[in-house]
């Protein structure tokens, strides 16, 4: 019995025979998957149609009755450049007026005082509810109601001398922008968690200190994007000041067109500079938004140059792994 047991144990302990030396083990591997992209014929057709329309538009304007040489001659004209500078000046000053006024109106609107809240609401309702064009004409024609502008014991003058085209442009654009900025700032302030205000008050900070040091810095992430859009819109809306004889970019182009009868050509010149200004400030707005996005996003959005590099690197189709 013991001998049989030992034989069985010895036979069970021996490992199975493996491949002898010099032999190779071949395993059956599946063929590599070759992914064939789906062809979207609708995209090709729509893209071809869009390109055809663009080519048609370019050829139509190129062959139209437009003196393109005149456009090139007047793009750098001194009067046009001066008008562009004045357009930029009133846009920046009006935006500053609107921003300061918007912050004040937003704080008044959120105040618990019913008088200040009501006045703020009335201002926003009035200036948002009437067109900028009408407001400019009202300021320009104010002398019909008040021939003399007088501040008792301080200042007195004819209203026509006070309401110059520059003053009318700043009042019309700045006050209207203040009504819109008030709602933008109010939305930004309300986006900050109320616990931040309560914690600041618990630390002994006043309401003014809390608003200036805690609430407004955090609200900038919400305020900056629409503010940039409003400024770009201000650049284009400033063309309305031509109606009050302010020599901005459009007014300068109109004066030259009246002298040279190059109406369409001067409109193209004005459009070129408006596009240039809005493009420059759009890039600035992008980087400003990117700066204030730090801390709220895990990864900052790519810059335009980084997007170009990424798209260039992905133009080559990656090879299928074998």
C-alpha positions in Angstrom: 0.0 0.0 0.0 2.7 2.4 0.8 4.5 1.7 -2.4 1.4 2.4 -4.5 0.8 5.7 -2.5 4.4 6.8 -3.1 4.1 6.1 -6.8 0.9 8.1 -7.1 2.3 11.0 -5.2 5.4 11.1 -7.2 3.5 11.0 -10.5 1.2 13.8 -9.4 4.1 16.0 -8.3 5.8 16.0 -11.6 5.1 19.2 -13.6 3.5 18.9 -17.0 6.0 18.6 -19.8 6.6 22.0 -21.4 7.9 22.9 -24.8 11.4 21.8 -25.4 14.3 24.2 -25.9 14.5 25.8 -29.3 10.8 25.7 -30.0 8.7 28.9 -30.3 5.2 29.3 -29.2 2.9 30.9 -31.7 -0.3 32.5 -30.6 -3.1 33.4 -32.9 -3.5 37.2 -32.9 -6.5 39.0 -34.4 -6.0 41.2 -37.3 -5.6 44.9 -36.5 -8.9 46.9 -36.7 -8.9 49.3 -39.6 -11.4 52.0 -38.9 -13.0 53.5 -42.0 -14.4 57.0 -41.3 -18.0 57.6 -42.3 -18.4 59.9 -45.2 -20.8 62.8 -44.5 -21.8 63.8 -48.0 -24.2 66.4 -46.6 -21.3 68.3 -45.1 -19.4 68.3 -48.4 -22.4 69.5 -50.3 -23.3 72.3 -47.8 -19.6 73.4 -47.6 -19.4 73.6 -51.4 -22.6 75.6 -51.5 -21.3 78.1 -48.9 -18.0 78.5 -50.8 -19.9 79.1 -54.0 -22.0 81.8 -52.4 -18.9 83.5 -51.0 -17.1 83.4 -54.3 -20.2 84.8 -56.0 -20.4 87.7 -53.5 -16.7 88.5 -53.8 -16.9 88.5 -57.6 -20.0 90.6 -57.6 -18.4 93.3 -55.5 -15.1 93.1 -57.3 -16.8 93.6 -60.7 -19.4 96.1 -59.4 -19.4 99.8 -60.0 -17.0 100.5 -57.1 -13.8 102.5 -57.4 -11.6 100.4 -55.2 -8.6 102.6 -55.8 -10.5 105.4 -54.1 -11.1 103.2 -51.1 -7.4 102.5 -50.9 -6.5 106.2 -51.2 -8.8 107.3 -48.4 -8.2 104.5 -45.8 -5.3 106.4 -44.4 -6.7 109.9 -45.1 -6.0 112.4 -42.3 -9.7 113.3 -41.7 -10.6 109.6 -41.5 -7.9 108.9 -39.0 -8.9 111.9 -36.9 -12.5 110.8 -37.0 -11.5 107.3 -35.9 -9.6 108.8 -33.0 -12.6 110.8 -31.9 -14.8 107.7 -32.2 -12.5 105.8 -30.0 -12.4 108.7 -27.5 -16.1 109.0 -27.1 -16.5 105.3 -26.9 -14.0 104.9 -24.1 -15.3 107.9 -22.2 -18.9 106.9 -22.6 -18.1 103.4 -21.4 -16.4 104.7 -18.3 -19.4 106.9 -17.6 -21.7 103.9 -18.1 -19.5 101.6 -15.9 -19.4 104.0 -12.9 -23.0 104.9 -13.3 -23.9 101.2 -13.6 -22.2 100.3 -10.4 -23.9 103.1 -8.5 -27.3 102.2 -9.9 -26.9 98.5 -9.2 -26.0 99.2 -5.6 -29.0 101.6 -5.3 -31.3 99.0 -6.9 -30.3 96.4 -4.4 -30.6 98.8 -1.5 -33.3 98.3 1.1 -34.1 102.0 0.9 -37.3 102.2 -1.2 -36.4 105.7 -2.5 -33.0 104.9 -3.9 -34.3 101.6 -5.2 -37.2 103.3 -6.9 -35.0 106.1 -8.5 -32.6 103.5 -9.8 -35.4 101.4 -11.3 -37.0 104.5 -12.9 -33.7 105.5 -14.5 -33.1 102.0 -15.9 -36.6 101.8 -17.2 -36.5 105.2 -18.9 -33.1 104.9 -20.6 -33.4 101.3 -21.6 -36.9 101.9 -23.0 -36.1 104.6 -25.4 -33.7 104.4 -28.4 -30.3 105.9 -28.3 -31.0 107.9 -31.5 -34.0 109.6 -29.8 -32.0 110.3 -26.7 -29.3 112.0 -28.7 -31.9 114.2 -30.5 -33.5 115.1 -27.1 -30.2 116.2 -25.6 -29.3 118.1 -28.8 -32.6 119.9 -28.9 -32.7 120.7 -25.1 -32.3 124.4 -25.9 -35.9 124.5 -27.2 -37.1 123.8 -23.7 -34.4 125.5 -21.6 -32.8 128.3 -23.6 -30.5 129.2 -20.7 -28.5 126.7 -18.5 -28.2 128.1 -15.0 -26.8 126.8 -11.7 -27.7 129.4 -9.1 -24.7 131.5 -7.9 -22.3 129.2 -9.8 -22.8 129.1 -13.6 -25.0 130.6 -16.3 -24.8 130.3 -20.1 -26.7 129.7 -23.2 -27.9 126.1 -23.6 -26.6 126.0 -27.1 -23.1 126.8 -25.8 -23.3 124.1 -23.1 -24.8 121.3 -25.2 -21.9 121.0 -27.7 -21.8 117.9 -30.0 -19.2 116.3 -27.7 -21.3 116.9 -24.6 -24.4 115.6 -26.3 -22.5 112.5 -27.5 -21.2 111.7 -24.0 -24.5 112.2 -22.3 -26.5 110.2 -24.9 -24.1 107.3 -25.0 -23.0 107.3 -21.4 -26.4 107.5 -19.7 -27.9 104.9 -22.0 -24.9 102.6 -21.3 -25.2 103.2 -17.6 -28.8 101.7 -17.6 -27.5 98.5 -19.3 -24.4 98.3 -17.1 -26.6 98.6 -14.0 -28.3 95.3 -14.8 -25.1 93.6 -15.7 -23.4 94.6 -12.5 -26.5 93.7 -10.5 -26.5 90.2 -12.0 -22.8 89.9 -11.2 -23.3 90.9 -7.6 -26.2 88.5 -7.1 -24.0 85.7 -8.5 -21.8 85.9 -5.4 -22.8 83.5 -2.6 -24.6 85.4 0.2 -22.4 83.5 2.7 -19.5 85.7 1.5 -21.3 88.8 2.7 -22.3 87.2 6.0 -18.7 86.1 6.7 -17.4 89.6 5.9 -19.9 91.1 8.3 -18.9 88.6 11.0 -15.3 89.7 10.6 -16.4 93.3 11.4 -16.3 94.7 7.8 -18.9 97.4 6.9 -21.2 97.0 3.9 -19.1 99.3 1.8 -15.9 97.4 2.6 -17.7 94.1 1.9 -18.9 95.3 -1.5 -15.5 96.7 -2.5 -13.2 94.0 -1.2 -15.2 90.8 -1.3 -18.3 91.0 -3.5 -17.1 93.0 -6.5 -13.8 91.2 -7.1 -15.7 87.9 -7.3 -18.5 89.3 -9.4 -16.0 90.4 -12.0 -16.0 86.9 -13.6 -19.6 87.4 -14.4 -19.4 91.1 -15.2 -16.4 91.1 -17.6 -17.8 89.1 -20.6 -21.0 91.2 -21.1 -19.1 94.4 -20.4 -16.7 93.6 -23.2 -19.6 92.9 -25.5 -21.2 96.2 -24.5 -18.0 98.1 -25.3 -17.8 96.6 -28.7 -21.4 97.5 -29.3 -20.6 101.0 -28.1 -18.0 101.4 -30.8 -20.7 100.7 -33.4 -23.4 102.6 -31.7 -21.2 105.7 -31.6 -21.8 106.1 -35.3 -25.2 107.6 -34.3 -23.5 110.7 -33.0 -23.2 111.9 -36.6 -26.8 113.0 -36.4 -25.7 115.7 -33.9 -22.9 116.9 -36.1 -20.1 115.4 -34.1 -17.1 114.7 -36.4 -16.6 111.0 -35.7 -15.5 108.4 -38.2 -18.9 108.1 -40.0 -19.4 111.9 -40.1 -15.9 112.4 -41.5 -16.6 109.8 -44.2 -19.9 111.5 -45.0 -18.3 114.9 -45.4 -15.7 113.4 -47.8 -18.3 111.5 -49.8 -20.3 114.7 -50.2 -17.3 116.4 -51.6 -16.1 113.6 -53.9 -19.4 111.9 -54.6 -17.8 108.6 -53.6 -20.6 107.5 -51.3 -20.2 103.7 -51.3 -16.4 104.0 -51.3 -16.4 106.1 -48.1 -18.9 103.7 -46.5 -16.4 100.9 -47.2 -13.6 102.9 -45.7 -15.6 103.6 -42.5 -16.6 99.9 -42.3 -13.0 98.8 -42.6 -12.0 100.9 -39.6 -15.0 99.8 -37.5 -14.1 96.2 -38.2 -10.5 96.8 -37.3 -11.3 98.5 -34.0 -13.9 95.8 -33.0 -11.4 93.0 -33.9 -8.7 94.5 -31.8 -10.9 94.9 -28.7 -12.4 91.4 -29.2 -8.9 90.0 -28.8 -8.4 92.1 -25.7 -11.7 91.0 -24.3 -10.8 87.3 -24.8 -7.5 87.6 -22.8 -9.3 89.7 -20.1 -11.9 87.0 -19.7 -9.2 84.3 -19.6 -7.4 86.2 -16.8 -10.5 86.4 -14.6 -11.4 82.8 -15.3 -8.4 81.7 -13.3 -9.5 79.8 -10.2 -13.0 79.0 -11.5 -11.9 76.6 -14.3 -9.7 73.6 -14.1 -8.1 74.4 -17.4 -7.9 77.8 -19.0 -9.2 78.1 -22.5 -6.6 77.9 -25.3 -5.3 81.2 -26.7 -5.8 81.8 -30.4 -2.1 80.9 -31.1 -2.5 77.7 -29.1 -5.6 76.8 -31.0 -3.7 77.3 -34.3 -0.8 75.1 -33.2 -3.2 72.4 -32.0 -5.2 72.4 -35.3 -2.0 72.2 -37.3 -0.8 69.2 -35.3 -4.1 67.4 -35.7 -4.3 67.8 -39.5 -2.4 64.6 -39.9 -4.6 61.6 -39.4 -3.2 59.4 -36.6 -2.1 55.9 -37.7 -4.0 52.9 -36.5 -2.1 50.9 -33.9 -1.1 47.4 -35.0 
